[in-house]
């Protein structure tokens, strides 16, 4: 046992100072010191870079905070684009004042505030002109239809937004709607209908009419959703039929009305959109009762003409 201990002790090799451990080479003390200095220098450089980055980040954050809270404050607010509301009214209701931060002014918040307080505001965008000018751009929305209500009218746009909940005067060119029953209506909010199917079809129809650029309607009747009709300029009854392919039907109606107006802008008649893709126009006084005599029916049938599809 004693011999084994001696043998083990004799096998321990002491490595010289400065041994690298890689190739068995021994470094001098100067080389060891040089390497240590380089390592320390690298560490100091890294620490300095990190400190510089953090300091720069702090300066940037402070700069942004100052820009938001101290600099770039609004001293001029302008409004343009609206023909319904004067600039003064828009500025009074936009929710932004001079002295507010130009950079923190939210387009969404300004739009929501204006559209809730001024019903005829359709959309809003803002421009920021540094250092201190805010420009509010307004796009108006317009009345697409009127619904009778206790002797007055509820005015709505094509999306069903209530523009006036108690209008006593109806301007020319605004169609009166028949066949819907309202549930709730409040200015700047979307109208709701007790007759939901009729109401949904009405909104779809108004969107189609607006998209097609049809103006001059005086009446819209959605009482029977399978037999919808509209009156144009108090002289042409437009038979729409069901709500199927409404957008296409109204586009055809717009083209047909334009052609009929070119021929005779005073002619009274019926425009039938129900037989797609053809559009039929028949000159007749639709306000009179239809004849019951078969020969009269036959005579009227010969007056009917087809308007070619565009």
C-alpha positions in Angstrom: 0.0 0.0 0.0 2.8 2.3 0.8 4.5 1.6 -2.5 1.2 2.4 -4.4 0.9 5.8 -2.7 4.5 6.6 -3.6 3.8 5.6 -7.2 0.7 7.8 -7.4 2.5 10.7 -6.0 5.4 10.4 -8.4 2.9 10.4 -11.4 1.6 14.0 -10.6 3.0 16.5 -13.1 3.2 20.1 -12.2 2.6 22.5 -15.1 4.9 25.4 -15.4 3.6 28.9 -14.9 2.3 30.4 -18.2 1.5 27.0 -19.8 -1.2 27.6 -22.5 -2.7 24.1 -22.4 -3.1 23.9 -26.1 0.1 22.9 -27.7 2.4 22.4 -24.7 4.1 25.8 -25.2 5.1 27.9 -22.3 4.4 31.7 -22.4 6.7 34.2 -20.8 5.5 36.5 -18.1 5.4 39.4 -20.5 3.2 37.5 -22.9 0.8 36.5 -20.1 0.6 40.1 -19.0 0.0 41.3 -22.6 -2.9 38.8 -23.0 -4.5 39.8 -19.8 -4.2 43.5 -20.8 -5.9 42.8 -24.1 -8.8 40.9 -22.4 -9.2 43.8 -19.9 -9.2 46.2 -22.8 -11.8 44.3 -24.7 -14.0 44.1 -21.6 -13.7 47.9 -21.0 -14.6 48.5 -24.7 -17.7 46.4 -24.5 -18.7 48.0 -21.2 -18.1 51.4 -22.8 -20.2 50.5 -25.9 -23.1 49.3 -23.7 -22.9 52.4 -21.6 -22.9 54.6 -24.7 -25.9 52.8 -26.2 -27.9 53.0 -23.0 -27.0 56.7 -22.7 -28.0 57.3 -26.3 -31.3 55.4 -25.8 -32.1 57.5 -22.7 -31.3 60.7 -24.6 -33.6 59.6 -27.5 -36.4 58.7 -25.1 -36.1 62.0 -23.3 -36.0 63.8 -26.6 -39.2 62.1 -27.8 -40.9 62.8 -24.5 -40.0 66.5 -24.8 -41.2 66.5 -28.4 -44.5 65.0 -27.4 -45.1 67.0 -24.2 -43.1 70.3 -24.6 -42.3 70.9 -28.2 -44.6 70.7 -31.3 -47.7 72.0 -29.6 -50.6 73.0 -31.8 -51.0 76.7 -32.3 -53.1 76.6 -35.6 -56.0 74.3 -36.4 -57.7 74.4 -39.8 -60.7 72.5 -41.2 -61.5 72.1 -44.9 -63.6 70.0 -47.3 -67.1 70.3 -45.7 -69.8 72.2 -47.5 -72.3 71.4 -44.8 -70.5 72.8 -41.7 -68.5 76.0 -41.5 -64.9 75.8 -40.2 -65.9 77.4 -36.9 -68.4 74.6 -36.1 -65.9 71.9 -37.0 -63.2 73.4 -34.8 -65.6 73.7 -31.9 -66.5 70.0 -32.1 -63.2 68.3 -33.1 -62.0 67.7 -29.5 -58.6 69.3 -30.1 -57.5 72.7 -28.9 -54.4 74.9 -29.3 -51.8 73.9 -26.9 -52.4 70.2 -27.4 -49.6 68.0 -28.6 -49.4 67.9 -32.4 -47.9 64.4 -32.4 -50.3 62.9 -30.0 -53.4 64.1 -31.8 -55.2 60.9 -32.9 -56.9 60.8 -36.3 -59.3 58.1 -35.0 -60.3 60.1 -32.0 -60.9 63.3 -33.9 -62.9 61.4 -36.5 -65.1 59.6 -33.9 -65.7 62.9 -32.0 -66.7 64.8 -35.1 -68.9 62.0 -36.6 -70.7 61.7 -33.3 -71.3 65.4 -32.8 -71.9 66.4 -36.4 -74.1 63.8 -38.3 -73.3 65.0 -41.8 -69.6 64.3 -41.3 -68.9 61.2 -43.3 -65.1 60.7 -42.9 -62.1 62.5 -41.5 -58.4 62.6 -42.1 -55.8 64.8 -40.5 -52.5 66.4 -41.7 -49.7 67.5 -39.4 -47.5 70.4 -40.6 -44.5 70.8 -38.3 -44.0 72.5 -36.1 -47.5 73.5 -35.0 -50.3 73.2 -37.6 -53.1 70.6 -37.6 -55.4 70.4 -40.7 -58.7 68.5 -40.5 -60.0 67.2 -43.8 -63.7 66.5 -43.9 -65.8 64.5 -46.4 -69.5 65.1 -46.0 -72.2 62.4 -46.2 -75.6 63.2 -47.7 -79.2 62.2 -47.3 -80.1 59.1 -49.3 -83.6 58.6 -48.1 -86.3 59.9 -45.7 -88.6 57.8 -43.5 -91.9 59.3 -42.4 -92.3 59.6 -38.6 -95.3 61.3 -36.9 -95.6 64.0 -39.6 -91.9 64.7 -39.9 -89.0 62.7 -41.4 -86.0 60.7 -40.3 -83.2 61.4 -42.8 -80.6 58.6 -43.3 -77.5 58.2 -45.5 -76.9 55.1 -47.7 -75.4 53.2 -44.7 -78.4 53.9 -42.5 -76.7 56.6 -40.4 -79.3 59.0 -39.0 -78.5 62.5 -40.2 -81.7 64.2 -38.8 -84.2 62.5 -36.5 -86.9 65.1 -36.8 -86.8 67.0 -40.1 -89.9 69.0 -40.9 -88.8 70.0 -44.4 -87.9 67.5 -47.2 -85.6 68.8 -49.8 -86.2 68.0 -53.5 -84.6 64.8 -54.7 -84.8 62.8 -51.5 -86.9 59.7 -51.8 -89.5 58.8 -49.2 -89.4 55.2 -48.1 -92.4 53.0 -47.6 -92.5 49.5 -46.2 -90.3 49.8 -43.1 -91.0 50.2 -39.4 -88.4 51.8 -37.2 -87.3 50.5 -33.8 -84.8 53.1 -32.7 -83.2 56.1 -34.3 -80.7 58.6 -32.9 -78.7 61.2 -34.7 -75.2 60.1 -35.7 -76.1 56.4 -35.0 -77.3 53.6 -37.3 -81.1 53.3 -37.5 -82.6 49.9 -36.5 -85.8 48.5 -37.9 -88.5 46.3 -36.4 -89.0 45.0 -40.0 -85.4 43.7 -40.2 -85.6 42.1 -43.6 -87.2 45.1 -45.2 -84.7 47.4 -43.5 -81.7 45.3 -44.6 -83.0 45.3 -48.2 -83.5 49.1 -48.0 -79.9 49.7 -47.0 -78.6 47.4 -49.7 -80.8 49.2 -52.2 -79.6 52.7 -51.1 -76.0 51.6 -51.4 -76.7 50.3 -54.9 -78.4 53.6 -55.9 -75.6 55.7 -54.5 -72.9 53.6 -56.3 -74.8 53.8 -59.6 -75.1 57.6 -59.2 -78.9 57.5 -59.5 -80.4 60.8 -58.4 -83.9 62.2 -58.6 -85.8 59.4 -56.9 -88.9 60.5 -55.2 -90.2 57.2 -53.6 -88.8 53.8 -52.6 -91.2 51.0 -51.7 -89.9 47.8 -50.0 -93.3 46.8 -48.5 -93.2 43.6 -50.5 -89.6 42.4 -50.7 -90.4 40.3 -53.7 -91.9 43.2 -55.6 -89.8 46.3 -54.8 -90.3 49.4 -56.8 -89.0 53.0 -57.0 -90.4 56.2 -58.5 -88.0 58.4 -60.5 -88.8 62.1 -60.8 -92.5 61.4 -60.2 -92.9 60.1 -63.8 -91.1 56.7 -64.1 -92.0 53.7 -62.0 -89.0 51.4 -61.7 -90.0 47.8 -61.1 -87.1 46.2 -59.3 -88.8 42.9 -58.2 -86.8 40.9 -55.6 -83.6 42.0 -54.0 -81.6 39.5 -56.1 -78.8 41.2 -58.0 -79.8 44.6 -56.8 -76.5 46.3 -57.7 -76.6 45.0 -61.3 -80.3 46.0 -61.7 -79.8 49.5 -60.5 -76.8 50.0 -62.8 -79.0 48.9 -65.7 -81.7 51.3 -64.5 -79.3 54.2 -64.4 -78.3 53.5 -68.0 -81.9 53.1 -69.1 -83.0 56.3 -67.4 -80.2 58.2 -69.0 -81.3 57.0 -72.5 -84.9 57.7 -71.9 -84.1 61.2 -70.7 -82.2 61.8 -73.9 -85.2 60.7 -76.0 -87.9 62.6 -73.9 -87.2 63.9 -70.4 -90.9 64.4 -69.7 -92.2 61.0 -70.8 -94.2 59.1 -68.1 -93.9 55.3 -68.0 -92.7 52.1 -66.4 -89.2 50.7 -66.4 -89.2 47.0 -65.8 -85.9 45.4 -64.4 -87.4 42.1 -63.5 -86.6 40.2 -66.7 -82.8 40.1 -66.6 -80.7 40.9 -68.5 -83.3 42.8 -70.5 -84.8 46.1 -69.4 -88.2 47.1 -70.6 -89.7 50.6 -70.8 -93.4 51.1 -71.4 -94.9 54.6 -71.9 -98.0 54.8 -69.7 -99.4 56.7 -66.8 -98.7 54.2 -64.1 -100.8 56.2 -61.6 -104.0 55.3 -63.4 -105.7 52.0 -62.8 -104.7 49.3 -65.2 -107.3 48.5 -67.8 -109.3 45.3 -67.4 -110.4 45.0 -71.0 -108.3 42.4 -72.9 -108.2 44.5 -76.0 -106.8 47.5 -74.0 -104.2 45.2 -72.5 -103.2 44.1 -76.0 -103.0 47.7 -77.2 -100.8 48.7 -74.2 -98.5 45.7 -74.8 -97.7 47.0 -78.3 -96.4 50.2 -76.8 -93.8 48.4 -74.7 -90.2 48.7 -75.9 -87.0 47.0 -74.9 -84.0 49.0 -73.7 -80.8 47.2 -74.7 -78.5 46.2 -71.9 -75.4 48.3 -71.4 
